[in-house]
Amino acid sequence: MTTSTPPMAPRPEPERKPWEEQSLRGRLLFVEDSQTSAAVTVHYLEQFGLQVRHVTTAEEALQILGSELDLVLSDFFLDGRLTGLDLVKRIRARDDDLALLPVLMLTSAEETDHRISSLRAGANDFVYKPFHPEELYARLHNLLALRHAYKKLYTQKKAMERLSVTDGLTNLYNKRFLNNEAPALLEQARSTGRPLALLVVDLDHFKYINDSFGHEYGDRTLKAVAQTLEEEFQEVDLIARYGGEEFVVVLDQADIGQAVLRAERLRRRIASLALAPPVTASVGITAQHADQPGRDYEQLFREADQALYKAKNSGRDRIAAWAWVHNRAEIHFP
Ligand SMILES: Nc1nc2c(ncn2[C@@H]2O[C@H](COP(=O)(O)OP(=O)(O)OP(=O)(O)O)[C@@H](O)[C@H]2O)c(=O)[nH]1
């Protein structure tokens, strides 16, 4: 008689933890004053895949709060003067992007009042101490999903804001932005007694360039001119594409003499661009000085436009500027 050995029961697979299946990605600020419980928590947080910065007070946390963070995990009672509740309140009171940083509170089961006050102050969620690692993981996972969705929305919102104030072809500011910003710049200049100059730059015979060489070539010309403007008038100045082949530059702190020099340099640079056929520009210039009668932005713009009209009518490829002579203003060709 043969005896057969019974088949062995299969060994149960060791249970895989959720963070072994999917690790969390993000930077977490952990605020906890007890070093012993902090060590255990940090151990788990790192196992989950998070980059952890541990501090023991809300004061320290507030100091290092930065946009690189994705989450805050905080105990209610902390070393220092501020509690976890104060930390939540201060984060939510910020006027920047960090006001929406997700906050997870650590509380003991009996601290019902603290839990409620933290949630009412804007904490997103809480977890009881001592926590179950899988519960902590799940709550952090959900808050990170919220953070990532918010960041995506924020980036899109910024891109939309940028698009709404810029011109698609040249990337310069558009007319709407100019019309919003220039009056404020003028007001600032006036209240501090600084001069401000305005240039209206218009390409000459651009219709001919378009008609003879095509719209695409015209576009390339516009881009080249826009780049020249950006190189010539950096940062502090406001440069906008006003319309078709017309650009406006607001020169903050420049008087009419400085504006004339800069406009003439610009005119020469545009004429010497490596374009075939070469393109030229006419420029109308005006300025507001502290000792002159005050004008609003629309009036300054009209002045620069009148000067431009004169530059065009007297042959193009030139600059024309207003000058105040014995309390009378007139246009001349510097
Ligand atoms: N390629 C291109 N052309 C444009 C754009 N916007 C406007 N234009 C063209 O710019 C030309 C402007 O012509 P006009 O206003 O007659 O001015 P101009 O020919 O430069 O004449 P002056 O200003 O008097 O020297 C028109 O042919 C428009 O079609 C654009 O975004 N791209």
The ligand as a Tripos MOL2 file, in Angstrom:
@<TRIPOS>MOLECULE
LIG
   32    34     1     0     0
SMALL
NO_CHARGES

@<TRIPOS>ATOM
      1 N1          1.3370   90.8250  -41.1310 N.pl3     1 LIG1
      2 C1          0.5030   91.5110  -40.3690 C.ar      1 LIG1
      3 N2         -0.0150   92.6490  -40.8360 N.ar      1 LIG1
      4 C2         -0.8410   93.3550  -40.0530 C.ar      1 LIG1
      5 C3         -1.1810   92.9450  -38.7660 C.ar      1 LIG1
      6 N3         -2.0150   93.8610  -38.2290 N.ar      1 LIG1
      7 C4         -2.1960   94.8240  -39.1490 C.ar      1 LIG1
      8 N4         -1.4780   94.5410  -40.2690 N.ar      1 LIG1
      9 C5         -1.3760   95.2750  -41.5170 C.3       1 LIG1
     10 O1         -0.6950   96.4960  -41.3010 O.3       1 LIG1
     11 C6         -1.0100   97.3700  -42.3930 C.3       1 LIG1
     12 C7         -1.1730   98.7650  -41.8630 C.3       1 LIG1
     13 O2         -1.3730   99.6120  -42.9530 O.3       1 LIG1
     14 P1         -1.6200  101.1670  -42.8360 P.3       1 LIG1
     15 O3         -2.4270  101.4610  -41.6000 O.co2     1 LIG1
     16 O4         -2.1850  101.6260  -44.1390 O.co2     1 LIG1
     17 O5         -0.2230  101.7600  -42.5520 O.3       1 LIG1
     18 P2          1.1180  101.7870  -43.4110 P.3       1 LIG1
     19 O6          1.0050  101.0540  -44.6770 O.co2     1 LIG1
     20 O7          2.2030  101.3340  -42.4800 O.co2     1 LIG1
     21 O8          1.2860  103.2890  -43.7220 O.3       1 LIG1
     22 P3          1.8960  104.4460  -42.8120 P.3       1 LIG1
     23 O9          1.6210  104.0770  -41.3780 O.co2     1 LIG1
     24 O10         1.1520  105.6580  -43.2170 O.co2     1 LIG1
     25 O11         3.3410  104.5140  -43.0950 O.co2     1 LIG1
     26 C8         -2.2770   96.8230  -43.0320 C.3       1 LIG1
     27 O12        -1.9520   96.2840  -44.2880 O.3       1 LIG1
     28 C9         -2.7080   95.6900  -42.0810 C.3       1 LIG1
     29 O13        -3.3100   94.6240  -42.7630 O.3       1 LIG1
     30 C10        -0.6200   91.7110  -38.3020 C.ar      1 LIG1
     31 O14        -0.8480   91.2500  -37.1780 O.2       1 LIG1
     32 N5          0.2090   91.0470  -39.1270 N.ar      1 LIG1
@<TRIPOS>BOND
     1     1     2 1
     2     2     3 ar
     3     2    32 ar
     4     3     4 ar
     5     4     5 ar
     6     4     8 ar
     7     5     6 ar
     8     5    30 ar
     9     6     7 ar
    10     7     8 ar
    11     8     9 1
    12     9    10 1
    13     9    28 1
    14    10    11 1
    15    11    12 1
    16    11    26 1
    17    12    13 1
    18    13    14 1
    19    14    15 2
    20    14    16 1
    21    14    17 1
    22    17    18 1
    23    18    19 2
    24    18    20 1
    25    18    21 1
    26    21    22 1
    27    22    23 2
    28    22    24 1
    29    22    25 1
    30    26    27 1
    31    26    28 1
    32    28    29 1
    33    30    31 2
    34    30    32 ar
@<TRIPOS>SUBSTRUCTURE
     1 LIG1         1 GROUP 0 **** ****
